[in-house]
Amino acid sequence: MAATGFLTADELNGLLPGTLPGLLGLTVTAHEPGRLAAALDVRPDLLAPNGYLHAATVVALADTACGLATRALLPEGSAGFTTIELKSNFLGTVREGRVSTVATNTHAGRSTQVWDAVVSSDAGKTLALFRCTQSVLWPR
């Protein structure tokens, strides 16, 4: 992924068809440098066999929000980025409705970026706290 700078929410949504976030039905709802909001509707195929939202769906939502937002803060001349670490704390779950996340930047350096995301239910219940570290890639 090349360093492309700031894209609007609509432009980011245009990148999603044919990718995992697109398959999940993720939609970027707001984007500004250092902050991105996204959401998806819970549907039966996103649930675990126990009938609750699959943890991987929550991670994909949070990681995608952080990753898409990373693009706007990449240093000039960088070639892109990749996730090098992620952590999730699950605090609740849902069976239906809409889940959303807000990703915020806590560090945007030349070699790494650190992002936090909070995933919430449509009722406002915090479902997960997420943190990831992105490695900034440079051309060789």
N, CA, C and O atoms as a GROMACS GRO file, in nm:
protein
  560
    1MET      N    1   0.085  -0.117   0.000
    1MET     CA    2   0.000   0.000   0.000
    1MET      C    3   0.089   0.123   0.000
    1MET      O    4   0.172   0.140   0.089
    2ALA      N    5   0.073   0.206  -0.096
    2ALA     CA    6   0.156   0.326  -0.107
    2ALA      C    7   0.105   0.436  -0.014
    2ALA      O    8  -0.013   0.440   0.019
    3ALA      N    9   0.194   0.521   0.027
    3ALA     CA   10   0.155   0.637   0.107
    3ALA      C   11   0.070   0.728   0.019
    3ALA      O   12   0.117   0.781  -0.081
    4THR      N   13  -0.056   0.745   0.058
    4THR     CA   14  -0.148   0.821  -0.027
    4THR      C   15  -0.202   0.944   0.040
    4THR      O   16  -0.273   1.022  -0.024
    5GLY      N   17  -0.171   0.966   0.166
    5GLY     CA   18  -0.219   1.085   0.233
    5GLY      C   19  -0.366   1.078   0.268
    5GLY      O   20  -0.423   0.969   0.279
    6PHE      N   21  -0.425   1.194   0.286
    6PHE     CA   22  -0.563   1.201   0.335
    6PHE      C   23  -0.664   1.165   0.227
    6PHE      O   24  -0.659   1.215   0.115
    7LEU      N   25  -0.756   1.077   0.264
    7LEU     CA   26  -0.870   1.044   0.180
    7LEU      C   27  -0.996   1.067   0.262
    7LEU      O   28  -0.997   1.044   0.383
    8THR      N   29  -1.103   1.112   0.196
    8THR     CA   30  -1.230   1.131   0.265
    8THR      C   31  -1.291   0.995   0.300
    8THR      O   32  -1.245   0.891   0.252
    9ALA      N   33  -1.394   0.998   0.383
    9ALA     CA   34  -1.465   0.874   0.417
    9ALA      C   35  -1.519   0.808   0.291
    9ALA      O   36  -1.508   0.686   0.276
   10ASP      N   37  -1.576   0.885   0.200
   10ASP     CA   38  -1.628   0.827   0.076
   10ASP      C   39  -1.518   0.764  -0.008
   10ASP      O   40  -1.537   0.657  -0.065
   11GLU      N   41  -1.402   0.829  -0.016
   11GLU     CA   42  -1.290   0.773  -0.092
   11GLU      C   43  -1.240   0.644  -0.028
   11GLU      O   44  -1.208   0.548  -0.098
   12LEU      N   45  -1.234   0.641   0.104
   12LEU     CA   46  -1.192   0.519   0.174
   12LEU      C   47  -1.293   0.407   0.152
   12LEU      O   48  -1.254   0.293   0.129
   13ASN      N   49  -1.421   0.439   0.158
   13ASN     CA   50  -1.524   0.337   0.132
   13ASN      C   51  -1.510   0.279  -0.008
   13ASN      O   52  -1.543   0.162  -0.030
   14GLY      N   53  -1.463   0.358  -0.102
   14GLY     CA   54  -1.443   0.312  -0.238
   14GLY      C   55  -1.331   0.209  -0.251
   14GLY      O   56  -1.324   0.137  -0.351
   15LEU      N   57  -1.243   0.201  -0.151
   15LEU     CA   58  -1.135   0.103  -0.152
   15LEU      C   59  -1.178  -0.034  -0.098
   15LEU      O   60  -1.105  -0.132  -0.115
   16LEU      N   61  -1.294  -0.042  -0.034
   16LEU     CA   62  -1.330  -0.162   0.041
   16LEU      C   63  -1.390  -0.277  -0.039
   16LEU      O   64  -1.365  -0.393  -0.003
   17PRO      N   65  -1.465  -0.254  -0.146
   17PRO     CA   66  -1.522  -0.369  -0.219
   17PRO      C   67  -1.412  -0.466  -0.264
   17PRO      O   68  -1.308  -0.425  -0.315
   18GLY      N   69  -1.440  -0.596  -0.244
   18GLY     CA   70  -1.344  -0.698  -0.284
   18GLY      C   71  -1.236  -0.726  -0.182
   18GLY      O   72  -1.144  -0.803  -0.208
   19THR      N   73  -1.244  -0.663  -0.064
   19THR     CA   74  -1.148  -0.685   0.045
   19THR      C   75  -1.223  -0.741   0.166
   19THR      O   76  -1.346  -0.741   0.168
   20LEU      N   77  -1.150  -0.789   0.266
   20LEU     CA   78  -1.214  -0.841   0.387
   20LEU      C   79  -1.308  -0.739   0.450
   20LEU      O   80  -1.422  -0.774   0.482
   21PRO      N   81  -1.265  -0.613   0.470
   21PRO     CA   82  -1.359  -0.516   0.528
   21PRO      C   83  -1.486  -0.501   0.443
   21PRO      O   84  -1.595  -0.482   0.497
   22GLY      N   85  -1.471  -0.508   0.312
   22GLY     CA   86  -1.587  -0.501   0.225
   22GLY      C   87  -1.678  -0.621   0.244
   22GLY      O   88  -1.800  -0.605   0.246
   23LEU      N   89  -1.622  -0.739   0.258
   23LEU     CA   90  -1.701  -0.860   0.282
   23LEU      C   91  -1.776  -0.852   0.414
   23LEU      O   92  -1.889  -0.900   0.426
   24LEU      N   93  -1.713  -0.790   0.513
   24LEU     CA   94  -1.777  -0.775   0.644
   24LEU      C   95  -1.888  -0.670   0.643
   24LEU      O   96  -1.974  -0.669   0.731
   25GLY      N   97  -1.887  -0.582   0.542
   25GLY     CA   98  -1.986  -0.476   0.536
   25GLY      C   99  -1.945  -0.351   0.611
   25GLY      O  100  -2.029  -0.269   0.646
   26LEU      N  101  -1.816  -0.337   0.637
   26LEU     CA  102  -1.766  -0.220   0.709
   26LEU      C  103  -1.786  -0.094   0.626
   26LEU      O  104  -1.768  -0.094   0.505
   27THR      N  105  -1.823   0.014   0.694
   27THR     CA  106  -1.839   0.144   0.632
   27THR      C  107  -1.765   0.248   0.715
   27THR      O  108  -1.783   0.256   0.836
   28VAL      N  109  -1.682   0.328   0.649
   28VAL     CA  110  -1.618   0.442   0.715
   28VAL      C  111  -1.723   0.552   0.725
   28VAL      O  112  -1.784   0.590   0.625
   29THR      N  113  -1.745   0.602   0.846
   29THR     CA  114  -1.849   0.703   0.868
   29THR      C  115  -1.793   0.844   0.887
   29THR      O  116  -1.866   0.942   0.868
   30ALA      N  117  -1.665   0.854   0.923
   30ALA     CA  118  -1.602   0.986   0.939
   30ALA      C  119  -1.451   0.968   0.937
   30ALA      O  120  -1.399   0.866   0.982
   31HIS      N  121  -1.382   1.069   0.882
   31HIS     CA  122  -1.236   1.063   0.880
   31HIS      C  123  -1.179   1.204   0.883
   31HIS      O  124  -1.220   1.292   0.807
   32GLU      N  125  -1.085   1.222   0.972
   32GLU     CA  126  -1.003   1.342   0.977
   32GLU      C  127  -0.865   1.296   1.020
   32GLU      O  128  -0.854   1.190   1.081
   33PRO      N  129  -0.761   1.369   0.989
   33PRO     CA  130  -0.627   1.323   1.028
   33PRO      C  131  -0.619   1.294   1.178
   33PRO      O  132  -0.650   1.379   1.260
   34GLY      N  133  -0.578   1.171   1.211
   34GLY     CA  134  -0.566   1.130   1.351
   34GLY      C  135  -0.690   1.067   1.410
   34GLY      O  136  -0.688   1.026   1.526
   35ARG      N  137  -0.799   1.057   1.332
   35ARG     CA  138  -0.923   1.000   1.384
   35ARG      C  139  -1.007   0.944   1.270
   35ARG      O  140  -1.026   1.008   1.167
   36LEU      N  141  -1.058   0.821   1.290
   36LEU     CA  142  -1.145   0.760   1.191
   36LEU      C  143  -1.255   0.683   1.262
   36LEU      O  144  -1.229   0.612   1.359
   37ALA      N  145  -1.378   0.698   1.215
   37ALA     CA  146  -1.492   0.623   1.269
   37ALA      C  147  -1.543   0.529   1.161
   37ALA      O  148  -1.547   0.564   1.043
   38ALA      N  149  -1.583   0.409   1.203
   38ALA     CA  150  -1.635   0.309   1.111
   38ALA      C  151  -1.739   0.224   1.183
   38ALA      O  152  -1.744   0.222   1.306
   39ALA      N  153  -1.821   0.154   1.105
   39ALA     CA  154  -1.926   0.072   1.164
   39ALA      C  155  -1.960  -0.044   1.072
   39ALA      O  156  -1.925  -0.046   0.954
   40LEU      N  157  -2.028  -0.141   1.129
   40LEU     CA  158  -2.084  -0.250   1.050
   40LEU      C  159  -2.208  -0.303   1.119
   40LEU      O  160  -2.223  -0.294   1.241
   41ASP      N  161  -2.299  -0.357   1.038
   41ASP     CA  162  -2.421  -0.418   1.090
   41ASP      C  163  -2.393  -0.563   1.125
   41ASP      O  164  -2.332  -0.637   1.047
   42VAL      N  165  -2.438  -0.604   1.244
   42VAL     CA  166  -2.423  -0.742   1.286
   42VAL      C  167  -2.524  -0.825   1.208
   42VAL      O  168  -2.642  -0.791   1.199
   43ARG      N  169  -2.476  -0.937   1.152
   43ARG     CA  170  -2.563  -1.029   1.080
   43ARG      C  171  -2.522  -1.171   1.117
   43ARG      O  172  -2.413  -1.192   1.170
   44PRO      N  173  -2.606  -1.268   1.092
   44PRO     CA  174  -2.577  -1.405   1.137
   44PRO      C  175  -2.442  -1.459   1.093
   44PRO      O  176  -2.379  -1.533   1.169
   45ASP      N  177  -2.395  -1.425   0.974
   45ASP     CA  178  -2.268  -1.481   0.928
   45ASP      C  179  -2.146  -1.415   0.994
   45ASP      O  180  -2.033  -1.456   0.966
   46LEU      N  181  -2.166  -1.316   1.078
   46LEU     CA  182  -2.056  -1.254   1.152
   46LEU      C  183  -2.051  -1.303   1.297
   46LEU      O  184  -1.969  -1.256   1.376
   47LEU      N  185  -2.139  -1.396   1.332
   47LEU     CA  186  -2.145  -1.450   1.467
   47LEU      C  187  -2.058  -1.573   1.481
   47LEU      O  188  -2.029  -1.642   1.383
   48ALA      N  189  -2.016  -1.600   1.603
   48ALA     CA  190  -1.946  -1.724   1.636
   48ALA      C  191  -2.051  -1.835   1.652
   48ALA      O  192  -2.170  -1.805   1.661
   49PRO      N  193  -2.009  -1.961   1.657
   49PRO     CA  194  -2.106  -2.069   1.677
   49PRO      C  195  -2.188  -2.058   1.805
   49PRO      O  196  -2.293  -2.120   1.816
   50ASN      N  197  -2.141  -1.980   1.903
   50ASN     CA  198  -2.217  -1.962   2.027
   50ASN      C  199  -2.329  -1.859   2.013
   50ASN      O  200  -2.404  -1.836   2.108
   51GLY      N  201  -2.341  -1.796   1.896
   51GLY     CA  202  -2.449  -1.702   1.872
   51GLY      C  203  -2.416  -1.557   1.903
   51GLY      O  204  -2.502  -1.470   1.888
   52TYR      N  205  -2.294  -1.529   1.944
   52TYR     CA  206  -2.251  -1.392   1.974
   52TYR      C  207  -2.154  -1.344   1.866
   52TYR      O  208  -2.095  -1.424   1.794
   53LEU      N  209  -2.138  -1.213   1.857
   53LEU     CA  210  -2.048  -1.154   1.759
   53LEU      C  211  -1.908  -1.216   1.772
   53LEU      O  212  -1.852  -1.221   1.881
   54HIS      N  213  -1.855  -1.262   1.660
   54HIS     CA  214  -1.724  -1.327   1.661
   54HIS      C  215  -1.616  -1.225   1.693
   54HIS      O  216  -1.618  -1.113   1.642
   55ALA      N  217  -1.521  -1.263   1.778
   55ALA     CA  218  -1.412  -1.173   1.816
   55ALA      C  219  -1.334  -1.126   1.695
   55ALA      O  220  -1.287  -1.012   1.691
   56ALA      N  221  -1.319  -1.212   1.595
   56ALA     CA  222  -1.244  -1.173   1.475
   56ALA      C  223  -1.314  -1.061   1.400
   56ALA      O  224  -1.248  -0.980   1.335
   57THR      N  225  -1.446  -1.055   1.407
   57THR     CA  226  -1.520  -0.946   1.344
   57THR      C  227  -1.487  -0.815   1.413
   57THR      O  228  -1.468  -0.712   1.347
   58VAL      N  229  -1.481  -0.817   1.545
   58VAL     CA  230  -1.449  -0.698   1.623
   58VAL      C  231  -1.306  -0.652   1.592
   58VAL      O  232  -1.282  -0.533   1.572
   59VAL      N  233  -1.213  -0.746   1.588
   59VAL     CA  234  -1.074  -0.712   1.558
   59VAL      C  235  -1.062  -0.655   1.417
   59VAL      O  236  -0.991  -0.557   1.395
   60ALA      N  237  -1.132  -0.716   1.321
   60ALA     CA  238  -1.126  -0.666   1.183
   60ALA      C  239  -1.179  -0.524   1.174
   60ALA      O  240  -1.122  -0.441   1.102
   61LEU      N  241  -1.286  -0.494   1.244
   61LEU     CA  242  -1.342  -0.359   1.244
   61LEU      C  243  -1.240  -0.259   1.301
   61LEU      O  244  -1.212  -0.157   1.239
   62ALA      N  245  -1.186  -0.289   1.419
   62ALA     CA  246  -1.092  -0.197   1.484
   62ALA      C  247  -0.962  -0.185   1.404
   62ALA      O  248  -0.911  -0.074   1.386
   63ASP      N  249  -0.908  -0.297   1.358
   63ASP     CA  250  -0.781  -0.293   1.285
   63ASP      C  251  -0.795  -0.220   1.152
   63ASP      O  252  -0.704  -0.149   1.110
   64THR      N  253  -0.907  -0.239   1.086
   64THR     CA  254  -0.930  -0.168   0.960
   64THR      C  255  -0.940  -0.018   0.982
   64THR      O  256  -0.883   0.060   0.906
   65ALA      N  257  -1.011   0.022   1.087
   65ALA     CA  258  -1.022   0.166   1.117
   65ALA      C  259  -0.885   0.226   1.143
   65ALA      O  260  -0.853   0.333   1.092
   66CYS      N  261  -0.804   0.156   1.222
   66CYS     CA  262  -0.669   0.207   1.250
   66CYS      C  263  -0.584   0.208   1.125
   66CYS      O  264  -0.510   0.303   1.100
   67GLY      N  265  -0.592   0.103   1.046
   67GLY     CA  266  -0.512   0.094   0.924
   67GLY      C  267  -0.547   0.200   0.822
   67GLY      O  268  -0.459   0.265   0.765
   68LEU      N  269  -0.677   0.217   0.797
   68LEU     CA  270  -0.718   0.320   0.701
   68LEU      C  271  -0.675   0.459   0.746
   68LEU      O  272  -0.635   0.542   0.665
   69ALA      N  273  -0.684   0.484   0.876
   69ALA     CA  274  -0.646   0.615   0.929
   69ALA      C  275  -0.495   0.637   0.924
   69ALA      O  276  -0.448   0.750   0.915
   70THR      N  277  -0.419   0.530   0.932
   70THR     CA  278  -0.272   0.540   0.927
   70THR      C  279  -0.227   0.610   0.800
   70THR      O  280  -0.132   0.688   0.802
   71ARG      N  281  -0.294   0.583   0.689
   71ARG     CA  282  -0.255   0.638   0.559
   71ARG      C  283  -0.239   0.790   0.561
   71ARG      O  284  -0.147   0.843   0.498
   72ALA      N  285  -0.327   0.858   0.633
   72ALA     CA  286  -0.325   1.005   0.633
   72ALA      C  287  -0.207   1.063   0.709
   72ALA      O  288  -0.172   1.179   0.691
   73LEU      N  289  -0.145   0.982   0.794
   73LEU     CA  290  -0.035   1.033   0.877
   73LEU      C  291   0.099   0.976   0.838
   73LEU      O  292   0.197   0.994   0.911
   74LEU      N  293   0.107   0.907   0.725
   74LEU     CA  294   0.236   0.853   0.683
   74LEU      C  295   0.332   0.966   0.647
   74LEU      O  296   0.291   1.065   0.587
   75PRO      N  297   0.460   0.951   0.684
   75PRO     CA  298   0.559   1.053   0.648
   75PRO      C  299   0.577   1.062   0.497
   75PRO      O  300   0.564   0.963   0.425
   76GLU      N  301   0.606   1.180   0.450
   76GLU     CA  302   0.634   1.203   0.308
   76GLU      C  303   0.744   1.109   0.261
   76GLU      O  304   0.848   1.098   0.327
   77GLY      N  305   0.723   1.043   0.149
   77GLY     CA  306   0.823   0.955   0.091
   77GLY      C  307   0.813   0.810   0.136
   77GLY      O  308   0.881   0.724   0.080
   78SER      N  309   0.729   0.781   0.236
   78SER     CA  310   0.716   0.642   0.280
   78SER      C  311   0.642   0.560   0.174
   78SER      O  312   0.572   0.615   0.089
   79ALA      N  313   0.659   0.429   0.181
   79ALA     CA  314   0.601   0.340   0.081
   79ALA      C  315   0.471   0.276   0.129
   79ALA      O  316   0.404   0.208   0.050
   80GLY      N  317   0.434   0.294   0.253
   80GLY     CA  318   0.314   0.233   0.309
   80GLY      C  319   0.337   0.194   0.453
   80GLY      O  320   0.417   0.256   0.523
   81PHE      N  321   0.265   0.091   0.497
   81PHE     CA  322   0.275   0.047   0.637
   81PHE      C  323   0.226  -0.096   0.648
   81PHE      O  324   0.164  -0.150   0.556
   82THR      N  325   0.254  -0.156   0.762
   82THR     CA  326   0.198  -0.286   0.795
   82THR      C  327   0.180  -0.294   0.946
   82THR      O  328   0.255  -0.232   1.021
   83THR      N  329   0.081  -0.370   0.989
   83THR     CA  330   0.058  -0.390   1.133
   83THR      C  331   0.165  -0.482   1.187
   83THR      O  332   0.190  -0.589   1.131
   84ILE      N  333   0.229  -0.441   1.298
   84ILE     CA  334   0.330  -0.527   1.359
   84ILE      C  335   0.285  -0.582   1.495
   84ILE      O  336   0.341  -0.680   1.544
   85GLU      N  337   0.185  -0.520   1.554
   85GLU     CA  338   0.134  -0.572   1.681
   85GLU      C  339  -0.008  -0.522   1.701
   85GLU      O  340  -0.041  -0.408   1.666
   86LEU      N  341  -0.093  -0.607   1.757
   86LEU     CA  342  -0.227  -0.563   1.796
   86LEU      C  343  -0.270  -0.636   1.922
   86LEU      O  344  -0.228  -0.748   1.949
   87LYS      N  345  -0.356  -0.569   1.998
   87LYS     CA  346  -0.406  -0.623   2.123
   87LYS      C  347  -0.551  -0.582   2.140
   87LYS      O  348  -0.587  -0.468   2.111
   88SER      N  349  -0.632  -0.674   2.186
   88SER     CA  350  -0.773  -0.645   2.210
   88SER      C  351  -0.812  -0.692   2.348
   88SER      O  352  -0.774  -0.800   2.392
   89ASN      N  353  -0.890  -0.609   2.417
   89ASN     CA  354  -0.954  -0.648   2.542
   89ASN      C  355  -1.104  -0.645   2.516
   89ASN      O  356  -1.160  -0.541   2.483
   90PHE      N  357  -1.168  -0.760   2.530
   90PHE     CA  358  -1.312  -0.770   2.505
   90PHE      C  359  -1.387  -0.752   2.636
   90PHE      O  360  -1.360  -0.820   2.735
   91LEU      N  361  -1.482  -0.659   2.635
   91LEU     CA  362  -1.556  -0.624   2.756
   91LEU      C  363  -1.703  -0.661   2.747
   91LEU      O  364  -1.774  -0.658   2.848
   92GLY      N  365  -1.750  -0.695   2.628
   92GLY     CA  366  -1.890  -0.730   2.609
   92GLY      C  367  -1.911  -0.780   2.468
   92GLY      O  368  -1.816  -0.786   2.389
   93THR      N  369  -2.032  -0.816   2.437
   93THR     CA  370  -2.063  -0.865   2.304
   93THR      C  371  -2.209  -0.835   2.272
   93THR      O  372  -2.284  -0.789   2.357
   94VAL      N  373  -2.246  -0.863   2.149
   94VAL     CA  374  -2.385  -0.844   2.104
   94VAL      C  375  -2.422  -0.961   2.012
   94VAL      O  376  -2.337  -1.038   1.969
   95ARG      N  377  -2.552  -0.971   1.983
   95ARG     CA  378  -2.604  -1.072   1.890
   95ARG      C  379  -2.666  -1.007   1.767
   95ARG      O  380  -2.689  -1.073   1.666
   96GLU      N  381  -2.694  -0.877   1.778
   96GLU     CA  382  -2.762  -0.805   1.669
   96GLU      C  383  -2.733  -0.657   1.682
   96GLU      O  384  -2.673  -0.612   1.780
   97GLY      N  385  -2.778  -0.580   1.584
   97GLY     CA  386  -2.762  -0.435   1.587
   97GLY      C  387  -2.644  -0.390   1.502
   97GLY      O  388  -2.607  -0.454   1.404
   98ARG      N  389  -2.588  -0.279   1.542
   98ARG     CA  390  -2.476  -0.218   1.469
   98ARG      C  391  -2.363  -0.197   1.569
   98ARG      O  392  -2.387  -0.156   1.683
   99VAL      N  393  -2.241  -0.224   1.526
   99VAL     CA  394  -2.125  -0.196   1.609
   99VAL      C  395  -2.041  -0.090   1.538
   99VAL      O  396  -2.033  -0.087   1.415
  100SER      N  397  -1.978  -0.006   1.617
  100SER     CA  398  -1.898   0.102   1.559
  100SER      C  399  -1.767   0.113   1.635
  100SER      O  400  -1.752   0.061   1.745
  101THR      N  401  -1.674   0.181   1.572
  101THR     CA  402  -1.545   0.204   1.636
  101THR      C  403  -1.498   0.344   1.604
  101THR      O  404  -1.531   0.401   1.500
  102VAL      N  405  -1.420   0.399   1.694
  102VAL     CA  406  -1.348   0.524   1.670
  102VAL      C  407  -1.201   0.495   1.698
  102VAL      O  408  -1.164   0.456   1.809
  103ALA      N  409  -1.119   0.515   1.596
  103ALA     CA  410  -0.974   0.496   1.607
  103ALA      C  411  -0.908   0.632   1.621
  103ALA      O  412  -0.940   0.725   1.547
  104THR      N  413  -0.817   0.645   1.716
  104THR     CA  414  -0.745   0.770   1.737
  104THR      C  415  -0.595   0.743   1.745
  104THR      O  416  -0.551   0.642   1.799
  105ASN      N  417  -0.519   0.835   1.691
  105ASN     CA  418  -0.374   0.822   1.689
  105ASN      C  419  -0.316   0.867   1.821
  105ASN      O  420  -0.354   0.971   1.874
  106THR      N  421  -0.223   0.788   1.874
  106THR     CA  422  -0.151   0.828   1.995
  106THR      C  423  -0.004   0.855   1.969
  106THR      O  424   0.063   0.918   2.052
  107HIS      N  425   0.047   0.808   1.853
  107HIS     CA  426   0.186   0.835   1.817
  107HIS      C  427   0.198   0.822   1.665
  107HIS      O  428   0.156   0.721   1.608
  108ALA      N  429   0.255   0.920   1.600
  108ALA     CA  430   0.279   0.915   1.456
  108ALA      C  431   0.424   0.954   1.430
  108ALA      O  432   0.455   1.071   1.408
  109GLY      N  433   0.511   0.855   1.434
  109GLY     CA  434   0.653   0.880   1.414
  109GLY      C  435   0.700   0.842   1.275
  109GLY      O  436   0.621   0.803   1.190
  110ARG      N  437   0.829   0.852   1.254
  110ARG     CA  438   0.888   0.820   1.124
  110ARG      C  439   0.893   0.670   1.098
  110ARG      O  440   0.887   0.627   0.982
  111SER      N  441   0.902   0.589   1.203
  111SER     CA  442   0.911   0.444   1.184
  111SER      C  443   0.791   0.367   1.236
  111SER      O  444   0.766   0.255   1.193
  112THR      N  445   0.716   0.425   1.327
  112THR     CA  446   0.597   0.356   1.380
  112THR      C  447   0.484   0.456   1.406
  112THR      O  448   0.505   0.576   1.423
  113GLN      N  449   0.363   0.399   1.407
  113GLN     CA  450   0.245   0.471   1.453
  113GLN      C  451   0.174   0.380   1.554
  113GLN      O  452   0.175   0.258   1.539
  114VAL      N  453   0.113   0.441   1.655
  114VAL     CA  454   0.034   0.367   1.753
  114VAL      C  455  -0.107   0.423   1.751
  114VAL      O  456  -0.128   0.544   1.756
  115TRP      N  457  -0.204   0.333   1.743
  115TRP     CA  458  -0.345   0.369   1.735
  115TRP      C  459  -0.425   0.298   1.842
  115TRP      O  460  -0.399   0.181   1.873
  116ASP      N  461  -0.523   0.367   1.898
  116ASP     CA  462  -0.621   0.308   1.990
  116ASP      C  463  -0.758   0.315   1.925
  116ASP      O  464  -0.790   0.410   1.854
  117ALA      N  465  -0.839   0.213   1.950
  117ALA     CA  466  -0.976   0.212   1.901
  117ALA      C  467  -1.068   0.158   2.010
  117ALA      O  468  -1.031   0.066   2.084
  118VAL      N  469  -1.186   0.215   2.018
  118VAL     CA  470  -1.290   0.168   2.107
  118VAL      C  471  -1.404   0.119   2.020
  118VAL      O  472  -1.453   0.191   1.933
  119VAL      N  473  -1.447  -0.005   2.043
  119VAL     CA  474  -1.558  -0.064   1.969
  119VAL      C  475  -1.680  -0.064   2.060
  119VAL      O  476  -1.673  -0.108   2.175
  120SER      N  477  -1.792  -0.012   2.007
  120SER     CA  478  -1.914   0.003   2.088
  120SER      C  479  -2.035  -0.053   2.016
  120SER      O  480  -2.038  -0.063   1.893
  121SER      N  481  -2.135  -0.090   2.095
  121SER     CA  482  -2.264  -0.132   2.039
  121SER      C  483  -2.346  -0.009   2.005
  121SER      O  484  -2.312   0.103   2.045
  122ASP      N  485  -2.455  -0.029   1.931
  122ASP     CA  486  -2.542   0.084   1.899
  122ASP      C  487  -2.612   0.139   2.023
  122ASP      O  488  -2.667   0.249   2.020
  123ALA      N  489  -2.611   0.063   2.132
  123ALA     CA  490  -2.667   0.110   2.260
  123ALA      C  491  -2.564   0.187   2.342
  123ALA      O  492  -2.594   0.235   2.451
  124GLY      N  493  -2.440   0.199   2.289
  124GLY     CA  494  -2.337   0.274   2.359
  124GLY      C  495  -2.251   0.192   2.454
  124GLY      O  496  -2.167   0.247   2.525
  125LYS      N  497  -2.272   0.061   2.457
  125LYS     CA  498  -2.193  -0.027   2.544
  125LYS      C  499  -2.056  -0.051   2.481
  125LYS      O  500  -2.046  -0.084   2.363
  126THR      N  501  -1.949  -0.034   2.560
  126THR     CA  502  -1.815  -0.062   2.511
  126THR      C  503  -1.798  -0.213   2.499
  126THR      O  504  -1.815  -0.286   2.597
  127LEU      N  505  -1.764  -0.259   2.379
  127LEU     CA  506  -1.745  -0.401   2.355
  127LEU      C  507  -1.598  -0.441   2.358
  127LEU      O  508  -1.566  -0.552   2.400
  128ALA      N  509  -1.510  -0.352   2.315
  128ALA     CA  510  -1.368  -0.386   2.311
  128ALA      C  511  -1.281  -0.261   2.311
  128ALA      O  512  -1.321  -0.156   2.261
  129LEU      N  513  -1.164  -0.275   2.369
  129LEU     CA  514  -1.057  -0.176   2.361
  129LEU      C  515  -0.946  -0.239   2.279
  129LEU      O  516  -0.910  -0.355   2.301
  130PHE      N  517  -0.892  -0.164   2.186
  130PHE     CA  518  -0.799  -0.217   2.088
  130PHE      C  519  -0.681  -0.122   2.075
  130PHE      O  520  -0.698  -0.001   2.079
  131ARG      N  521  -0.562  -0.177   2.060
  131ARG     CA  522  -0.443  -0.096   2.033
  131ARG      C  523  -0.359  -0.170   1.928
  131ARG      O  524  -0.343  -0.292   1.934
  132CYS      N  525  -0.306  -0.094   1.834
  132CYS     CA  526  -0.216  -0.154   1.735
  132CYS      C  527  -0.098  -0.062   1.709
  132CYS      O  528  -0.105   0.060   1.725
  133THR      N  529   0.009  -0.126   1.667
  133THR     CA  530   0.130  -0.055   1.626
  133THR      C  531   0.152  -0.085   1.479
  133THR      O  532   0.152  -0.200   1.436
  134GLN      N  533   0.171   0.022   1.402
  134GLN     CA  534   0.196   0.010   1.258
  134GLN      C  535   0.342   0.042   1.232
  134GLN      O  536   0.398   0.137   1.288
  135SER      N  537   0.404  -0.037   1.147
  135SER     CA  538   0.541  -0.011   1.102
  135SER      C  539   0.535   0.066   0.971
  135SER      O  540   0.472   0.022   0.875
  136VAL      N  541   0.600   0.181   0.968
  136VAL     CA  542   0.607   0.260   0.846
  136VAL      C  543   0.711   0.196   0.754
  136VAL      O  544   0.823   0.169   0.796
  137LEU      N  545   0.671   0.172   0.628
  137LEU     CA  546   0.760   0.109   0.530
  137LEU      C  547   0.823   0.216   0.442
  137LEU      O  548   0.759   0.315   0.406
  138TRP      N  549   0.949   0.193   0.408
  138TRP     CA  550   1.023   0.288   0.325
  138TRP      C  551   1.074   0.217   0.199
  138TRP      O  552   1.108   0.099   0.205
  139PRO      N  553   1.078   0.287   0.086
  139PRO     CA  554   1.129   0.225  -0.036
  139PRO      C  555   1.275   0.182  -0.018
  139PRO      O  556   1.351   0.244   0.056
  140ARG      N  557   1.310   0.076  -0.086
  140ARG     CA  558   1.448   0.028  -0.076
  140ARG      C  559   1.531   0.080  -0.189
  140ARG      O  560   1.650   0.051  -0.197
   0.00000   0.00000   0.00000
